[in-house]
Amino acid sequence: MSKQADVMWTPKVAAALKTRVKPKPTNRSKKNRKLTWSCRGSMPHWMRMR
């Protein structure tokens, strides 16, 4: 019997088991080149201030 059969499937469990590839950054801050954003999730503070 597999381990997954004993797990109660909830949205949190399903989300934790999914694997996503880390996307390449598509936007970079002009002031601090280390700050990047890949357009996933909410817009970062430094991007809103531009």
C-alpha positions as CSV (number, residue, x, y, z in Angstrom):
1,M,0.0,0.0,0.0
2,S,1.3,3.4,-0.9
3,K,1.8,6.3,1.5
4,Q,-0.6,8.5,-0.5
5,A,-3.5,6.1,0.2
6,D,-3.3,7.0,3.9
7,V,-3.4,10.7,3.3
8,M,-6.6,12.6,3.7
9,W,-6.9,14.8,0.6
10,T,-7.5,18.4,1.4
11,P,-6.6,21.5,-0.7
12,K,-3.6,22.2,1.5
13,V,-2.2,18.6,1.1
14,A,-2.8,18.7,-2.7
15,A,-1.0,22.1,-2.9
16,A,1.9,20.8,-0.9
17,L,2.4,17.8,-3.1
18,K,2.4,19.8,-6.4
19,T,5.8,20.7,-7.8
20,R,6.3,23.8,-9.7
21,V,9.3,24.9,-11.6
22,K,10.8,28.2,-10.3
23,P,10.2,30.7,-13.1
24,K,12.8,33.0,-14.5
25,P,12.5,36.6,-13.4
26,T,10.9,38.8,-16.0
27,N,11.2,42.2,-14.2
28,R,14.1,43.7,-12.4
29,S,14.4,46.8,-10.3
30,K,16.3,49.7,-11.9
31,K,17.6,50.9,-8.5
32,N,18.6,47.6,-7.0
33,R,19.4,44.9,-9.6
34,K,19.1,42.1,-7.1
35,L,15.3,42.7,-6.8
36,T,13.5,40.6,-9.3
37,W,9.9,39.6,-9.9
38,S,8.5,36.8,-12.2
39,C,4.9,38.1,-12.4
40,R,3.6,35.4,-10.1
41,G,1.7,36.5,-7.0
42,S,1.0,40.1,-6.0
43,M,3.1,43.0,-7.3
44,P,6.1,43.8,-5.1
45,H,6.3,47.1,-3.3
46,W,9.3,48.3,-5.3
47,M,7.4,47.6,-8.6
48,R,4.4,49.7,-7.4
49,M,6.7,52.6,-6.6
50,R,8.1,52.9,-10.1
